[in-house]
Amino acid sequence: MTSCIEDKWCQALTKIIEELDEDQYKKMCHLLNKIPNGVKSDIKPVDMPKTIISHLGMNKSILEMGRVMGKIPRNDSAIQDLLRPFVQNLLNGKQQKEKKGRQKNRKIDSESEETPAATGQKRKYVSDSEDEESEKGPENKVQGENNKGNPPPSSKRKSNSWMLTIADLKNLGGLGDKAIKGKIVKKSDLIYYDTKAKKKQSLFHMSLTDDTASIKVTVYGKERYDLFQEGSFYLLKALIVEGDIVKVTQKSKVSKTSPLEVPQRLEMEARMLIEPAHHPFCSIADAKASHPGIQMSIDGTVIDMTLLSKVKVKRERTRKLVERRSLTLQDETGSIEVCLWREQACNCNVLVGDTVRVTNVYPSEYLDSISLNSTGRTRIYKVQPATLETVRLSIEAIEKCTKMEVTLEAETDGKLRTFIVASEILVQTYGIKLQGDFEKRLLKIMPLSAEAKIQGNRITSLTKI
């Protein structure tokens, strides 16, 4: 199979090189700096595809040619239509490999510790036949890998004889006469469909999570849409469970209940069950090597971020100002700037130090620098929040000051860092008035020494020293 794919890539690479004129071919050879100059100078263009593959390997040669074509530049369809399938296939392959690794780890974990739920008898709650037709919507398959597999039940929460965890529900395949409790993380819009009797009905999907797992739930009936609020906790009984499909019908019992602690990872997984599908994940190094136009998703830690600003965009006919903010993400392979535009820039609530997942972005090059840009389908998920630290600092300058918060420059451990702090914290710590010219009063008493509790680049409390 690999040999077949390699042959196809060699053929495509031959066609790509044939599309280049003499100057473009010379530039390509110059940019292929991982191949010795002596080798490149002695090779005829017709033999260059095999030389590139033999020196770089198939996967690296695909990414390298994507980078080189972007720099020449040859971003036209004649080149990109030949290149794109191989780049996309490579990114998809990486995602599948990571997925298999996670599944293997789950299998090892389940074999090493047998749980009562894993050996229990499967039970299902089935609705009356007269309700079945009206409750069946256009989607009978829950999508998302988070609904697959049998996660182990949690040992964190005290078990109740009348309630199951979401992990138990997945393992047992049904609720019986028991209830489940969880947090509604995300709701879809209403979806309208026709029954076999040509009667118009509506449904919507929502993601439910607890401290063990997350599931996608289908709710029937427009009247229940406002009943379920994102961020609230509910106790659900008498659900229909058909394989991976969990349904709330007219016979289901829904009650509000007290909160429980939901891990950030599970909340992110739950959100992704409802939000748009994402493109394959890749490392930052691979993102930099990809050619323009290929959308991707990345994970990384925020090491720097800019304030929200407005810039003029050439592509806008009216030349109106557009919101922009940039994050610098870092993983074990490198760092890259991610430019967020419009609502993605306005709604970004991450901090320096947070580990995040950014989906559906595409690379672009400007002045030999590669960055990623958001799209209308870009989403940012907080995988792990920044750690809370206690530091001593000296506030030296103010970058931006409002009645709500202040962006300032402070020295800590011999380095100047940018922090954000609520204006009220400064008022309470240093006894200055918020009314009038608040910034002028701050500047008058600076520099200010303090012991601060910080989370990423946000100051959560100050103690005057």
Backbone hydrogen bonds in HBPLUS format (Angstrom, degrees):
<---DONOR---> <-ACCEPTOR-->    atom                        ^
c    i                          cat <-CA-CA->   ^        H-A-AA   ^      H-
h    n   atom  resd res      DA  || num        DHA   H-A  angle D-A-AA Bond
n    s   type  num  typ     dist DA aas  dist angle  dist       angle   num
A0005-ILE N   A0001-MET O   3.02 MM   4  6.33 160.8  2.06 151.6 156.1     1
A0006-GLU N   A0002-THR O   2.85 MM   4  6.03 154.9  1.91 147.6 155.5     2
A0007-ASP N   A0003-SER O   2.93 MM   4  6.13 149.5  2.02 142.9 150.6     3
A0008-LYS N   A0004-CYS O   3.07 MM   4  6.38 156.4  2.13 146.0 152.0     4
A0009-TRP N   A0005-ILE O   2.87 MM   4  6.14 153.2  1.94 147.8 155.7     5
A0010-CYS N   A0006-GLU O   2.87 MM   4  6.08 152.3  1.95 144.9 152.5     6
A0011-GLN N   A0007-ASP O   2.98 MM   4  6.26 152.9  2.05 145.9 152.8     7
A0012-ALA N   A0008-LYS O   2.92 MM   4  6.18 159.1  1.96 147.2 153.0     8
A0013-LEU N   A0009-TRP O   2.79 MM   4  5.94 157.2  1.84 148.7 155.5     9
A0014-THR N   A0010-CYS O   2.96 MM   4  6.13 146.8  2.07 139.9 148.5    10
A0015-LYS N   A0011-GLN O   3.12 MM   4  6.45 155.8  2.18 146.2 151.7    11
A0016-ILE N   A0012-ALA O   2.91 MM   4  6.22 151.0  2.00 146.7 155.5    12
A0017-ILE N   A0013-LEU O   3.01 MM   4  6.24 163.0  2.04 149.5 152.7    13
A0018-GLU N   A0014-THR O   2.99 MM   4  6.22 149.5  2.09 143.6 152.6    14
A0019-GLU N   A0015-LYS O   3.12 MM   4  6.35 131.0  2.38 138.5 149.9    15
A0019-GLU N   A0016-ILE O   3.09 MM   3  5.24 136.6  2.29  98.7 110.7    16
A0020-LEU N   A0017-ILE O   3.15 MM   3  5.38 154.1  2.22 105.3 113.0    17
A0025-TYR N   A0021-ASP O   2.88 MM   4  6.08 152.9  1.96 154.4 162.4    18
A0026-LYS N   A0022-GLU O   3.06 MM   4  6.32 156.5  2.11 146.9 152.7    19
A0027-LYS N   A0023-ASP O   2.97 MM   4  6.24 154.5  2.04 145.5 152.8    20
A0028-MET N   A0024-GLN O   2.89 MM   4  6.11 151.0  1.97 143.9 151.9    21
A0029-CYS N   A0025-TYR O   3.01 MM   4  6.32 161.5  2.04 150.3 154.1    22
A0030-HIS N   A0026-LYS O   2.98 MM   4  6.24 152.3  2.06 144.4 152.3    23
A0031-LEU N   A0027-LYS O   2.92 MM   4  6.15 152.6  2.00 148.2 155.3    24
A0032-LEU N   A0028-MET O   3.00 MM   4  6.22 133.8  2.22 146.5 158.7    25
A0033-ASN N   A0031-LEU O   2.79 MM   2  5.33 136.3  1.98 104.8  91.2    26
A0035-ILE N   A0032-LEU O   3.26 MM   3  5.98 167.1  2.28 119.1 122.3    27
A0039-VAL N   A0036-PRO O   3.09 MM   3  5.40 128.5  2.37 104.0 116.5    28
A0040-LYS N   A0036-PRO O   3.15 MM   4  6.54 162.2  2.18 153.4 158.0    29
A0041-SER N   A0037-ASN O   2.95 MM   4  6.09 159.9  1.99 155.5 159.9    30
A0042-ASP N   A0039-VAL O   3.29 MM   3  5.50 136.7  2.49 100.9 111.8    31
A0043-ILE N   A0040-LYS O   3.40 MM   3  5.39 157.2  2.45 100.6 107.1    32
A0047-ASP N   A0044-LYS O   2.92 MM   3  5.43 142.5  2.06 115.4 126.0    33
A0048-MET N   A0045-PRO O   3.20 MM   3  5.03 151.5  2.28  97.5 106.1    34
A0051-THR N   A0047-ASP O   3.29 MM   4  6.51 153.7  2.36 147.7 155.4    35
A0052-ILE N   A0048-MET O   2.88 MM   4  6.10 160.7  1.91 162.4 166.3    36
A0053-ILE N   A0049-PRO O   3.09 MM   4  6.34 166.1  2.11 152.4 155.7    37
A0054-SER N   A0050-LYS O   2.91 MM   4  5.97 158.4  1.95 144.7 151.1    38
A0055-HIS N   A0051-THR O   3.07 MM   4  6.17 150.2  2.16 146.1 152.7    39
A0056-LEU N   A0052-ILE O   2.98 MM   4  5.99 156.5  2.03 149.1 155.8    40
A0057-GLY N   A0053-ILE O   2.70 MM   4  4.84 144.7  1.82 133.3 141.8    41
A0061-SER N   A0057-GLY O   2.99 MM   4  5.86 146.5  2.11 141.0 150.8    42
A0062-ILE N   A0058-MET O   3.06 MM   4  6.30 146.3  2.18 148.4 156.5    43
A0063-LEU N   A0059-ASN O   3.25 MM   4  6.62 165.9  2.27 153.3 155.2    44
A0064-GLU N   A0060-LYS O   2.84 MM   4  5.93 157.4  1.89 146.9 154.2    45
A0065-MET N   A0061-SER O   2.94 MM   4  5.95 156.7  1.99 140.5 146.3    46
A0066-GLY N   A0062-ILE O   3.05 MM   4  6.28 148.3  2.15 143.0 152.0    47
A0067-ARG N   A0063-LEU O   3.04 MM   4  6.34 153.5  2.11 145.7 152.2    48
A0068-VAL N   A0064-GLU O   2.89 MM   4  6.14 163.1  1.92 150.8 155.6    49
A0069-MET N   A0065-MET O   2.89 MM   4  5.92 166.1  1.91 147.6 151.3    50
A0070-GLY N   A0066-GLY O   3.24 MM   4  6.32 145.5  2.37 135.8 144.5    51
A0071-LYS N   A0067-ARG O   3.16 MM   4  6.46 136.6  2.36 140.6 152.1    52
A0071-LYS N   A0068-VAL O   3.03 MM   3  5.11 128.0  2.31  97.0 110.9    53
A0072-ILE N   A0068-VAL O   3.05 MM   4  6.29 139.7  2.22 151.6 162.2    54
A0074-ARG N   A0069-MET O   2.59 MM   5  5.10 159.5  1.63 160.9 162.5    55
A0079-ILE N   A0076-ASP O   3.23 MM   3  5.85 138.8  2.41 113.8 122.1    56
A0080-GLN N   A0076-ASP O   2.93 MM   4  6.05 172.3  1.94 162.6 160.1    57
A0081-ASP N   A0077-SER O   2.90 MM   4  5.22 158.8  1.95 131.4 136.7    58
A0082-LEU N   A0079-ILE O   3.10 MM   3  5.50 134.5  2.31 106.3 118.1    59
A0083-LEU N   A0079-ILE O   3.11 MM   4  6.36 147.4  2.22 145.9 155.8    60
A0084-ARG N   A0080-GLN O   2.76 MM   4  5.55 168.5  1.77 153.1 155.9    61
A0086-PHE N   A0083-LEU O   3.18 MM   3  5.83 128.2  2.46 118.1 129.4    62
A0087-VAL N   A0083-LEU O   3.26 MM   4  6.52 159.0  2.31 154.0 160.2    63
A0088-GLN N   A0084-ARG O   2.92 MM   4  6.05 173.7  1.93 166.3 167.7    64
A0089-ASN N   A0085-PRO O   2.95 MM   4  5.96 153.4  2.02 136.5 144.5    65
A0090-LEU N   A0086-PHE O   2.98 MM   4  6.06 148.8  2.08 138.4 146.4    66
A0091-LEU N   A0087-VAL O   3.03 MM   4  6.34 159.6  2.08 152.2 156.8    67
A0092-ASN N   A0088-GLN O   2.90 MM   4  6.10 158.7  1.94 149.6 156.0    68
A0093-GLY N   A0089-ASN O   2.91 MM   4  6.04 150.1  2.00 140.6 148.8    69
A0094-LYS N   A0090-LEU O   3.11 MM   4  6.42 149.5  2.21 144.1 151.3    70
A0095-GLN N   A0091-LEU O   3.14 MM   4  6.44 154.8  2.20 144.9 151.4    71
A0096-GLN N   A0092-ASN O   2.96 MM   4  6.27 157.8  2.01 150.9 156.7    72
A0097-LYS N   A0093-GLY O   2.98 MM   4  6.16 154.1  2.05 145.2 152.2    73
A0098-GLU N   A0094-LYS O   3.02 MM   4  6.27 158.2  2.07 147.7 152.9    74
A0099-LYS N   A0095-GLN O   2.94 MM   4  6.16 153.0  2.02 145.8 153.9    75
A0100-LYS N   A0096-GLN O   2.90 MM   4  6.15 158.0  1.95 151.1 155.8    76
A0101-GLY N   A0097-LYS O   3.04 MM   4  6.25 151.5  2.13 142.6 150.5    77
A0102-ARG N   A0098-GLU O   3.04 MM   4  6.35 152.5  2.12 145.4 152.1    78
A0103-GLN N   A0099-LYS O   2.95 MM   4  6.25 156.8  2.01 148.6 155.3    79
A0104-LYS N   A0100-LYS O   2.86 MM   4  6.04 153.6  1.93 147.4 154.3    80
A0105-ASN N   A0101-GLY O   3.02 MM   4  6.25 155.5  2.09 144.5 150.7    81
A0106-ARG N   A0102-ARG O   2.97 MM   4  6.24 153.0  2.05 145.4 152.9    82
A0107-LYS N   A0103-GLN O   2.95 MM   4  6.18 150.4  2.04 143.7 151.9    83
A0108-ILE N   A0104-LYS O   2.97 MM   4  6.26 157.8  2.02 149.5 154.8    84
A0109-ASP N   A0105-ASN O   2.97 MM   4  6.18 158.9  2.02 146.8 152.6    85
A0110-SER N   A0106-ARG O   2.93 MM   4  6.15 156.2  1.99 146.9 153.0    86
A0111-GLU N   A0107-LYS O   3.01 MM   4  6.21 146.0  2.13 145.3 154.0    87
A0112-SER N   A0108-ILE O   3.06 MM   4  6.22 144.0  2.19 144.2 153.4    88
A0113-GLU N   A0109-ASP O   3.27 MM   4  6.44 134.3  2.49 142.1 152.0    89
A0118-ALA N   A0115-THR O   3.09 MM   3  5.30 129.0  2.36 101.0 113.8    90
A0119-THR N   A0116-PRO O   3.20 MM   3  5.45 141.9  2.36 101.9 112.0    91
A0120-GLY N   A0117-ALA O   3.39 MM   3  5.15 157.3  2.45  95.2 101.7    92
A0131-ASP N   A0128-ASP O   3.07 MM   3  5.68 152.8  2.15 116.3 123.7    93
A0132-GLU N   A0129-SER O   3.24 MM   3  5.22 141.9  2.39  98.2 108.6    94
A0135-GLU N   A0131-ASP O   3.10 MM   4  6.16 137.9  2.29 150.1 162.4    95
A0136-LYS N   A0133-GLU O   3.43 MM   3  5.52 157.6  2.48 100.9 107.1    96
A0147-ASN N   A0144-GLY O   3.16 MM   3  5.96 170.0  2.17 121.7 124.6    97
A0148-LYS N   A0145-GLU O   3.11 MM   3  5.27 164.5  2.13 108.5 112.8    98
A0163-MET N   A0160-ASN O   3.26 MM   3  5.36 167.7  2.28 107.3 111.0    99
A0179-ALA N   A0162-TRP O   3.05 MM  17  6.45 153.3  2.12 140.4 147.3   100
A0164-LEU N   A0179-ALA O   2.84 MM  15  6.16 161.6  1.87 172.1 178.3   101
A0169-LEU N   A0165-THR O   2.99 MM   4  6.33 154.9  2.06 146.8 153.7   102
A0170-LYS N   A0166-ILE O   3.05 MM   4  6.35 154.6  2.12 146.7 152.2   103
A0171-ASN N   A0167-ALA O   3.02 MM   4  6.27 154.7  2.08 146.7 154.0   104
A0172-LEU N   A0168-ASP O   2.81 MM   4  5.93 167.7  1.82 161.3 163.8   105
A0173-GLY N   A0169-LEU O   2.91 MM   4  5.70 142.1  2.05 138.9 148.5   106
A0178-LYS N   A0175-LEU O   3.13 MM   3  5.35 162.5  2.16 123.0 126.8   107
A0180-ILE N   A0236-LEU O   3.00 MM  56  5.40 153.6  2.07 147.5 155.8   108
A0236-LEU N   A0180-ILE O   2.84 MM  56  5.40 168.1  1.86 163.3 166.9   109
A0182-GLY N   A0234-TYR O   3.09 MM  52  5.73 155.8  2.15 154.6 162.2   110
A0234-TYR N   A0182-GLY O   2.92 MM  52  5.73 158.6  1.97 163.3 167.8   111
A0183-LYS N   A0209-THR O   2.72 MM  26  5.30 165.9  1.74 155.6 155.6   112
A0209-THR N   A0183-LYS O   3.05 MM  26  5.30 153.2  2.12 137.8 145.9   113
A0184-ILE N   A0232-SER O   2.99 MM  48  5.84 165.7  2.01 174.2 174.6   114
A0231-GLY N   A0184-ILE O   2.61 MM  47  5.51 175.2  1.62 172.4 170.6   115
A0185-VAL N   A0207-SER O   2.99 MM  22  5.65 159.6  2.03 154.9 160.8   116
A0207-SER N   A0186-LYS O   2.93 MM  21  5.44 152.5  2.00 151.2 159.3   117
A0188-SER N   A0205-HIS O   2.81 MM  17  5.29 155.3  1.87 161.5 158.7   118
A0191-ILE N   A0203-LEU O   2.70 MM  12  5.26 163.5  1.73 167.4 170.1   119
A0203-LEU N   A0191-ILE O   2.86 MM  12  5.26 147.9  1.96 146.5 157.2   120
A0193-TYR N   A0201-GLN O   2.97 MM   8  5.49 161.9  2.00 146.6 150.1   121
A0201-GLN N   A0193-TYR O   2.80 MM   8  5.49 172.8  1.80 169.3 171.7   122
A0195-THR N   A0199-LYS O   2.93 MM   4  5.24 160.2  1.97 139.0 144.6   123
A0198-LYS N   A0195-THR O   2.90 MM   3  5.12 150.4  1.99 115.5 116.7   124
A0221-GLY N   A0202-SER O   2.99 MM  19  5.44 173.6  2.00 141.5 142.7   125
A0204-PHE N   A0219-VAL O   2.98 MM  15  5.45 147.9  2.08 148.6 158.4   126
A0219-VAL N   A0204-PHE O   2.83 MM  15  5.45 176.4  1.83 172.5 173.8   127
A0206-MET N   A0217-VAL O   2.87 MM  11  5.31 149.0  1.97 151.1 160.3   128
A0217-VAL N   A0206-MET O   2.76 MM  11  5.31 176.5  1.76 169.7 171.0   129
A0208-LEU N   A0215-ILE O   2.89 MM   7  5.42 163.0  1.91 159.1 164.5   130
A0215-ILE N   A0208-LEU O   2.86 MM   7  5.42 158.0  1.90 157.1 164.6   131
A0210-ASP N   A0213-ALA O   3.18 MM   3  6.00 159.9  2.22 167.6 172.8   132
A0218-THR N   A0246-VAL O   2.91 MM  28  6.26 169.8  1.92 163.8 165.0   133
A0248-VAL N   A0218-THR O   2.80 MM  30  6.20 156.6  1.85 158.2 163.1   134
A0220-TYR N   A0248-VAL O   3.06 MM  28  6.29 167.1  2.08 171.1 171.3   135
A0224-ARG N   A0221-GLY O   3.25 MM   3  5.80 159.7  2.29 111.4 117.1   136
A0225-TYR N   A0222-LYS O   3.08 MM   3  5.46 164.2  2.10 114.5 119.6   137
A0227-LEU N   A0224-ARG O   3.13 MM   3  4.99 134.4  2.35  93.7 106.9   138
A0232-SER N   A0229-GLN O   3.14 MM   3  5.66 161.3  2.17 136.9 137.6   139
A0257-THR N   A0233-PHE O   3.07 MM  24  5.54 158.0  2.12 128.7 128.4   140
A0235-LEU N   A0255-SER O   2.68 MM  20  5.12 160.0  1.72 153.4 159.9   141
A0255-SER N   A0235-LEU O   3.02 MM  20  5.12 151.6  2.10 146.2 153.6   142
A0237-LYS N   A0253-LYS O   2.94 MM  16  4.93 154.9  2.00 144.2 148.7   143
A0253-LYS N   A0237-LYS O   3.01 MM  16  4.93 157.7  2.06 123.5 130.7   144
A0240-ILE N   A0247-LYS O   3.10 MM   7  5.02 162.3  2.13 140.9 144.9   145
A0247-LYS N   A0240-ILE O   2.82 MM   7  5.02 160.4  1.86 152.0 157.2   146
A0242-GLU N   A0245-ILE O   2.86 MM   3  5.10 162.5  1.90 152.7 157.3   147
A0245-ILE N   A0242-GLU O   3.03 MM   3  5.10 162.5  2.06 123.3 123.2   148
A0252-SER N   A0249-THR O   3.11 MM   3  5.29 156.1  2.17 105.3 112.8   149
A0267-GLU N   A0263-PRO O   3.08 MM   4  6.40 157.0  2.14 154.0 161.1   150
A0268-MET N   A0264-GLN O   2.99 MM   4  6.20 153.9  2.05 149.0 155.6   151
A0269-GLU N   A0265-ARG O   3.02 MM   4  6.30 158.0  2.07 145.4 151.5   152
A0270-ALA N   A0266-LEU O   2.88 MM   4  6.06 156.1  1.93 146.5 153.0   153
A0271-ARG N   A0267-GLU O   3.03 MM   4  6.25 155.6  2.09 144.4 150.4   154
A0272-MET N   A0268-MET O   3.10 MM   4  6.36 152.7  2.18 147.8 154.8   155
A0273-LEU N   A0270-ALA O   3.14 MM   3  5.29 147.1  2.25 100.8 110.5   156
A0274-ILE N   A0271-ARG O   3.24 MM   3  5.82 149.7  2.34 111.4 118.2   157
A0275-GLU N   A0271-ARG O   3.12 MM   4  6.31 167.2  2.13 155.8 159.9   158
A0297-SER N   A0280-PRO O   2.91 MM  17  5.78 142.6  2.05 147.1 143.8   159
A0282-CYS N   A0297-SER O   2.97 MM  15  6.42 140.6  2.13 163.6 174.2   160
A0287-ALA N   A0283-SER O   2.93 MM   4  6.22 149.9  2.03 144.5 153.8   161
A0288-LYS N   A0284-ILE O   2.97 MM   4  6.23 153.2  2.05 148.3 154.1   162
A0289-ALA N   A0285-ALA O   3.16 MM   4  6.41 140.2  2.32 137.8 148.5   163
A0289-ALA N   A0286-ASP O   3.14 MM   3  4.99 122.7  2.48  90.2 105.0   164
A0290-SER N   A0286-ASP O   3.03 MM   4  6.17 119.5  2.41 140.8 155.1   165
A0290-SER N   A0287-ALA O   3.32 MM   3  5.24 148.8  2.42  96.0 104.8   166
A0296-MET N   A0361-VAL O   2.80 MM  65  5.49 153.5  1.87 155.5 164.4   167
A0361-VAL N   A0296-MET O   2.86 MM  65  5.49 166.8  1.87 161.5 162.9   168
A0298-ILE N   A0358-VAL O   2.86 MM  60  5.44 153.8  1.93 156.5 161.7   169
A0358-VAL N   A0298-ILE O   2.85 MM  60  5.44 166.2  1.87 169.3 172.3   170
A0300-GLY N   A0356-VAL O   3.06 MM  56  5.67 154.1  2.13 158.1 162.3   171
A0356-VAL N   A0300-GLY O   2.80 MM  56  5.67 162.0  1.84 174.2 168.1   172
A0301-THR N   A0330-GLN O   2.90 MM  29  5.20 168.3  1.91 142.6 143.5   173
A0330-GLN N   A0301-THR O   2.95 MM  29  5.20 139.1  2.12 129.6 142.1   174
A0302-VAL N   A0354-ASP O   2.85 MM  52  5.59 166.0  1.87 167.2 168.0   175
A0353-GLY N   A0302-VAL O   2.72 MM  51  5.28 156.3  1.78 143.6 151.5   176
A0303-ILE N   A0328-THR O   2.86 MM  25  5.70 167.0  1.87 166.8 171.1   177
A0328-THR N   A0304-ASP O   2.82 MM  24  5.06 157.4  1.87 151.9 146.9   178
A0306-THR N   A0326-SER O   2.97 MM  20  5.51 154.7  2.04 156.4 162.4   179
A0309-SER N   A0324-ARG O   2.93 MM  15  5.34 162.6  1.96 155.8 161.5   180
A0324-ARG N   A0309-SER O   2.77 MM  15  5.34 149.9  1.86 153.6 155.1   181
A0311-VAL N   A0322-VAL O   2.92 MM  11  5.35 160.1  1.96 145.4 145.9   182
A0322-VAL N   A0311-VAL O   2.76 MM  11  5.35 161.1  1.79 146.2 150.9   183
A0316-GLU N   A0313-VAL O   3.16 MM   3  5.61 149.0  2.26 110.1 118.7   184
A0319-ARG N   A0316-GLU O   3.03 MM   3  5.04 152.0  2.11 102.3 111.2   185
A0342-ARG N   A0323-GLU O   2.93 MM  19  4.72 147.5  2.04 137.0 133.6   186
A0325-ARG N   A0340-LEU O   3.04 MM  15  5.23 151.8  2.12 145.0 149.2   187
A0340-LEU N   A0325-ARG O   2.71 MM  15  5.23 170.0  1.72 172.3 173.8   188
A0327-LEU N   A0338-VAL O   2.88 MM  11  5.11 159.2  1.92 144.1 149.6   189
A0338-VAL N   A0327-LEU O   2.66 MM  11  5.11 165.0  1.68 161.1 165.5   190
A0329-LEU N   A0336-ILE O   2.90 MM   7  5.51 157.3  1.95 167.4 161.9   191
A0336-ILE N   A0329-LEU O   2.90 MM   7  5.51 147.9  2.01 150.2 159.9   192
A0331-ASP N   A0334-GLY O   2.92 MM   3  5.62 161.1  1.96 166.2 171.9   193
A0334-GLY N   A0331-ASP O   3.36 MM   3  5.62 155.8  2.43 107.5 113.7   194
A0372-LEU N   A0337-GLU O   2.89 MM  35  6.28 165.9  1.91 158.9 163.7   195
A0339-CYS N   A0372-LEU O   2.68 MM  33  6.04 165.3  1.70 169.0 164.8   196
A0374-SER N   A0339-CYS O   2.95 MM  35  6.26 143.2  2.09 170.9 173.8   197
A0344-GLN N   A0341-TRP O   3.17 MM   3  5.59 131.8  2.41 146.6 137.5   198
A0345-ALA N   A0342-ARG O   2.99 MM   3  5.38 125.2  2.29 107.6 121.2   199
A0346-CYS N   A0342-ARG O   3.03 MM   4  6.37 157.8  2.08 152.7 159.7   200
A0347-ASN N   A0343-GLU O   2.85 MM   4  5.83 156.8  1.91 147.9 153.2   201
A0354-ASP N   A0351-LEU O   3.06 MM   3  5.58 166.0  2.08 133.6 135.8   202
A0355-THR N   A0384-GLN O   2.80 MM  29  5.00 174.2  1.81 158.0 159.8   203
A0383-VAL N   A0355-THR O   2.75 MM  28  5.42 137.1  1.93 140.0 152.9   204
A0384-GLN N   A0355-THR O   3.10 MM  29  5.00 160.2  2.14 135.5 138.0   205
A0357-ARG N   A0381-TYR O   2.77 MM  24  5.03 151.4  1.85 146.6 155.1   206
A0381-TYR N   A0357-ARG O   2.84 MM  24  5.03 165.0  1.86 148.4 153.5   207
A0359-THR N   A0379-ARG O   2.99 MM  20  5.39 165.2  2.01 155.8 160.7   208
A0362-TYR N   A0373-ASN O   3.11 MM  11  5.44 154.6  2.17 143.0 149.6   209
A0373-ASN N   A0362-TYR O   2.84 MM  11  5.44 155.9  1.90 147.6 154.1   210
A0364-SER N   A0371-SER O   2.86 MM   7  5.59 149.2  1.95 159.9 164.8   211
A0371-SER N   A0364-SER O   2.98 MM   7  5.59 163.0  2.00 160.1 165.4   212
A0366-TYR N   A0369-SER O   2.96 MM   3  5.28 160.4  2.00 144.5 149.5   213
A0369-SER N   A0366-TYR O   3.02 MM   3  5.28 148.6  2.12 106.7 116.5   214
A0378-THR N   A0375-THR O   3.20 MM   3  5.20 168.7  2.21 107.1 109.6   215
A0389-GLU N   A0454-ILE O   2.80 MM  65  5.29 167.0  1.82 158.9 163.3   216
A0454-ILE N   A0389-GLU O   2.77 MM  65  5.29 154.3  1.83 147.7 156.3   217
A0391-VAL N   A0452-ALA O   2.83 MM  61  5.38 160.9  1.86 158.4 163.2   218
A0452-ALA N   A0391-VAL O   2.73 MM  61  5.38 165.5  1.75 168.5 171.3   219
A0393-LEU N   A0450-ALA O   2.95 MM  57  5.66 168.3  1.97 166.4 169.9   220
A0450-ALA N   A0393-LEU O   3.03 MM  57  5.66 155.1  2.09 161.2 162.3   221
A0394-SER N   A0411-GLU O   2.94 MM  17  5.13 144.1  2.08 137.8 148.9   222
A0411-GLU N   A0394-SER O   2.86 MM  17  5.13 157.2  1.91 144.7 143.5   223
A0395-ILE N   A0448-LEU O   2.75 MM  53  4.96 159.0  1.79 149.1 146.7   224
A0448-LEU N   A0395-ILE O   3.16 MM  53  4.96 148.7  2.26 126.8 135.8   225
A0396-GLU N   A0409-GLU O   2.85 MM  13  5.73 157.2  1.90 151.9 159.7   226
A0397-ALA N   A0409-GLU O   3.22 MM  12  5.00 157.2  2.28 140.0 140.4   227
A0409-GLU N   A0397-ALA O   2.84 MM  12  5.00 164.5  1.86 133.2 137.6   228
A0399-GLU N   A0407-THR O   2.76 MM   8  5.39 152.5  1.83 143.3 151.5   229
A0400-LYS N   A0407-THR O   3.15 MM   7  5.00 161.7  2.18 135.8 137.5   230
A0407-THR N   A0400-LYS O   2.78 MM   7  5.00 163.9  1.81 149.4 155.1   231
A0402-THR N   A0405-GLU O   3.06 MM   3  5.47 149.3  2.16 145.7 154.9   232
A0423-SER N   A0404-MET O   2.98 MM  19  5.42 166.3  2.00 116.5 121.0   233
A0406-VAL N   A0421-VAL O   2.79 MM  15  5.42 162.8  1.82 160.4 165.7   234
A0421-VAL N   A0406-VAL O   2.97 MM  15  5.42 156.9  2.02 149.4 157.0   235
A0408-LEU N   A0419-PHE O   2.88 MM  11  5.45 159.4  1.93 153.5 160.2   236
A0419-PHE N   A0408-LEU O   2.90 MM  11  5.45 164.2  1.93 156.5 161.8   237
A0410-ALA N   A0417-ARG O   2.89 MM   7  5.48 166.2  1.91 159.7 163.4   238
A0417-ARG N   A0410-ALA O   2.85 MM   7  5.48 172.5  1.86 154.8 154.7   239
A0412-THR N   A0415-LYS O   2.84 MM   3  5.41 159.8  1.88 155.9 160.0   240
A0415-LYS N   A0412-THR O   3.05 MM   3  5.41 162.2  2.08 113.1 118.9   241
A0420-ILE N   A0457-ASN O   2.81 MM  37  6.25 144.4  1.94 154.5 166.0   242
A0459-ILE N   A0420-ILE O   2.86 MM  39  6.10 163.1  1.89 156.6 161.9   243
A0425-ILE N   A0422-ALA O   3.03 MM   3  5.52 136.7  2.22 110.6 121.4   244
A0427-VAL N   A0423-SER O   3.03 MM   4  6.35 154.1  2.10 149.6 157.6   245
A0428-GLN N   A0424-GLU O   2.97 MM   4  6.18 163.0  2.00 149.2 152.4   246
A0429-THR N   A0425-ILE O   2.97 MM   4  6.07 152.5  2.05 144.3 152.1   247
A0430-TYR N   A0426-LEU O   3.01 MM   4  5.92 168.3  2.02 148.5 151.5   248
A0431-GLY N   A0427-VAL O   2.88 MM   4  5.26 124.9  2.19 136.2 144.5   249
A0438-PHE N   A0436-GLY O   3.04 MM   2  5.78 125.7  2.35 108.4  93.0   250
A0441-ARG N   A0437-ASP O   3.29 MM   4  6.64 154.6  2.36 147.7 154.0   251
A0442-LEU N   A0438-PHE O   3.11 MM   4  6.42 154.5  2.18 149.4 156.3   252
A0443-LEU N   A0439-GLU O   3.00 MM   4  6.26 166.3  2.02 155.9 158.8   253
A0444-LYS N   A0440-LYS O   3.10 MM   4  6.22 145.2  2.23 141.0 150.0   254
A0445-ILE N   A0442-LEU O   3.19 MM   3  5.63 136.9  2.38 107.1 117.1   255
A0446-MET N   A0443-LEU O   3.44 MM   3  5.24 155.9  2.50  95.9 102.8   256
A0451-GLU N   A0463-THR O   2.82 MM  12  5.08 161.9  1.86 148.1 153.0   257
A0463-THR N   A0451-GLU O   2.82 MM  12  5.08 142.5  1.96 144.3 155.9   258
A0453-LYS N   A0461-SER O   3.06 MM   8  5.30 160.5  2.10 139.4 144.6   259
A0460-THR N   A0453-LYS O   2.77 MM   7  5.59 159.7  1.81 158.2 165.1   260
A0455-GLN N   A0458-ARG O   2.85 MM   3  5.34 162.0  1.88 157.6 163.1   261
A0458-ARG N   A0455-GLN O   3.16 MM   3  5.34 164.7  2.18 120.4 124.0   262
